[in-house]
Amino acid sequence: MPTESQASLLSSLRDTDVFRILLADLHDDVGGKVARFHQLTDLSATLGSSGTMLPGGETAFAAWTEARSSFVHGNYVATVLLCQGLAEHVLAAHLALDIFGDEVPPHIKFDKTLKRCVEKGELTQADSDDFKRLMSLRNPLSHYRDINDPTNLSRRTMDSQVPAAVHLLNDATFAISMAIRLLSMPAFKLGD
């Protein structure tokens, strides 16, 4: 039981009240969550039958795990941010593992990582261009862009007359598909 001073730090909501809120949240968009889970499962069929090698340590693993969960639960901004971070960690760590390759600096920019991967034949130019597109989706979500910037979400919504939620869903779908595409590449795919 919390002490009197600890109790003042806690919400006045009872556990049953919190449970009702969580249950309502789970119920909202349950059809969309199920559909996104099926979509994620279908996309993941390209992963190796014995799994996937995930260079990049705990950060890459957490990004992959959280990106999948975020996508299913409709956290689209988080999905884009996590998938781009995953790609940065996996590709840079993969370069660092190459004992015959050039040393990877302790802080390498993603565009330099992509350039090195293309030069080594690890990525095609089309792959690199798609990862740059992913980066261009992440940047305006991470860094302020005023309303006149064409990458600002509100500007995209006004220019296209398409709701922000649709833009974010499309961006997240592209991001999660890029993460799966990355992990399905021969360098990371384990098994058939």
C-alpha positions in Angstrom: 0.0 0.0 0.0 1.4 3.4 -0.9 2.4 5.8 1.9 0.4 9.0 2.3 3.0 11.0 0.4 3.2 8.5 -2.4 -0.6 8.4 -2.7 -0.6 12.1 -3.5 1.6 11.3 -6.5 -0.9 8.7 -8.0 -3.9 9.4 -10.0 -7.3 9.4 -8.3 -8.5 6.8 -10.8 -9.2 3.4 -9.4 -7.7 0.3 -11.2 -11.2 -0.5 -12.5 -11.5 2.9 -14.0 -8.1 2.6 -15.7 -9.1 -0.9 -16.9 -12.3 0.5 -18.5 -10.2 3.2 -20.3 -7.7 0.6 -21.5 -10.5 -1.7 -22.7 -12.2 1.1 -24.6 -8.8 2.0 -26.2 -8.4 -1.6 -27.2 -11.9 -1.8 -28.6 -11.5 1.4 -30.7 -10.4 0.5 -34.2 -10.2 -3.2 -33.4 -11.0 -3.9 -37.0 -8.2 -1.7 -38.2 -5.8 -3.3 -35.7 -6.7 -6.8 -36.9 -6.3 -5.7 -40.5 -2.9 -4.1 -39.9 -1.8 -7.3 -38.0 -2.8 -9.4 -41.0 -0.9 -7.0 -43.3 2.2 -7.2 -41.1 1.9 -11.0 -41.1 1.6 -11.1 -44.9 4.5 -8.7 -45.4 6.6 -10.8 -42.9 6.3 -13.9 -45.1 9.4 -12.7 -46.9 11.5 -12.9 -43.7 13.7 -16.0 -43.3 12.1 -19.3 -42.3 14.7 -19.5 -39.5 14.3 -15.8 -38.6 16.4 -12.8 -39.3 19.8 -11.6 -38.2 19.4 -8.2 -36.6 22.8 -6.4 -36.3 22.6 -3.2 -34.2 22.1 -4.8 -30.8 19.4 -4.0 -28.3 18.5 -0.7 -30.0 17.7 -2.4 -33.3 15.8 -5.1 -31.6 13.7 -2.7 -29.6 13.1 -0.5 -32.7 11.9 -3.6 -34.6 9.7 -4.8 -31.8 8.2 -1.4 -31.1 7.7 -0.6 -34.8 5.6 -3.7 -35.3 3.5 -3.0 -32.2 3.1 0.7 -33.2 1.9 -0.2 -36.7 -0.7 -2.6 -35.4 -2.0 -0.2 -32.8 -2.2 2.7 -35.2 0.7 4.7 -33.8 1.8 5.9 -37.3 4.3 8.6 -36.4 6.1 6.2 -34.0 6.1 3.6 -36.8 7.9 5.9 -39.2 10.4 7.1 -36.6 11.2 3.6 -35.4 11.5 2.1 -38.9 13.9 4.8 -40.0 16.0 4.4 -36.8 15.9 0.6 -37.3 17.3 1.0 -40.8 20.1 3.3 -39.6 21.2 0.9 -36.9 21.0 -2.3 -38.9 22.8 -0.9 -41.9 25.5 0.9 -40.0 26.1 -2.1 -37.7 26.2 -4.4 -40.8 29.0 -2.2 -42.3 30.8 -2.2 -39.0 30.8 -6.1 -38.9 32.6 -6.3 -42.2 36.2 -7.1 -41.2 37.4 -6.4 -44.7 35.6 -3.1 -45.1 36.5 0.5 -44.2 36.1 1.4 -40.5 32.8 2.9 -39.7 33.0 6.2 -37.8 31.4 6.2 -34.3 28.7 8.7 -35.6 27.8 8.1 -39.2 25.1 9.9 -41.0 22.4 7.8 -42.7 23.1 9.2 -46.2 26.8 8.1 -45.8 25.7 4.7 -44.6 23.5 4.3 -47.6 26.2 5.5 -50.0 28.7 2.9 -48.5 26.1 0.1 -48.8 25.4 0.9 -52.4 29.2 1.0 -53.1 29.6 -2.4 -51.5 26.7 -3.9 -53.4 24.7 -4.4 -50.2 21.9 -2.2 -51.5 20.8 -1.3 -55.0 20.4 2.4 -55.9 16.6 1.8 -55.8 16.9 0.5 -52.3 18.9 3.6 -51.3 16.4 5.9 -52.9 13.6 4.3 -51.0 15.5 4.6 -47.7 16.1 8.2 -48.5 12.3 8.5 -49.0 11.8 7.0 -45.6 14.2 9.5 -44.1 12.3 12.3 -45.8 9.1 11.1 -44.2 10.8 11.0 -40.8 12.5 14.3 -40.8 9.4 16.6 -40.8 8.0 14.4 -38.0 11.3 14.8 -35.9 12.2 18.4 -36.9 10.0 21.5 -37.0 8.8 22.6 -40.5 6.6 25.7 -40.8 3.3 25.5 -42.6 4.8 26.7 -45.9 7.2 23.7 -46.1 5.7 21.1 -48.5 6.8 18.3 -46.1 4.8 19.7 -43.2 1.9 17.3 -42.5 -0.7 20.1 -42.3 0.6 21.5 -45.6 0.4 18.0 -47.2 -3.1 17.7 -46.0 -4.2 21.1 -47.3 -2.5 20.6 -50.7 -3.9 17.1 -51.3 -7.3 17.5 -49.5 -6.6 14.2 -47.9 -6.9 13.8 -44.1 -3.7 13.7 -42.1 -4.6 10.3 -40.8 -4.6 8.9 -44.3 -1.1 10.4 -45.0 0.2 9.0 -41.7 -1.3 5.5 -42.4 0.3 5.6 -45.9 3.6 6.8 -44.5 3.6 4.1 -41.8 2.7 1.4 -44.3 5.6 2.4 -46.4 7.9 2.5 -43.4 7.0 -0.9 -42.1 7.3 -2.4 -45.5 10.8 -0.9 -45.9 11.8 -2.4 -42.5 10.6 -5.8 -43.6 12.2 -5.4 -47.0 15.5 -4.6 -45.2 15.3 -7.6 -42.9 14.4 -9.8 -45.9 17.6 -9.0 -47.8 20.1 -11.9 -48.2 22.5 -10.4 -45.7 20.0 -10.6 -42.9 17.6 -13.4 -43.9 18.1 -16.8 -42.2 16.7 -19.8 -43.9 14.6 -20.0 -47.0 
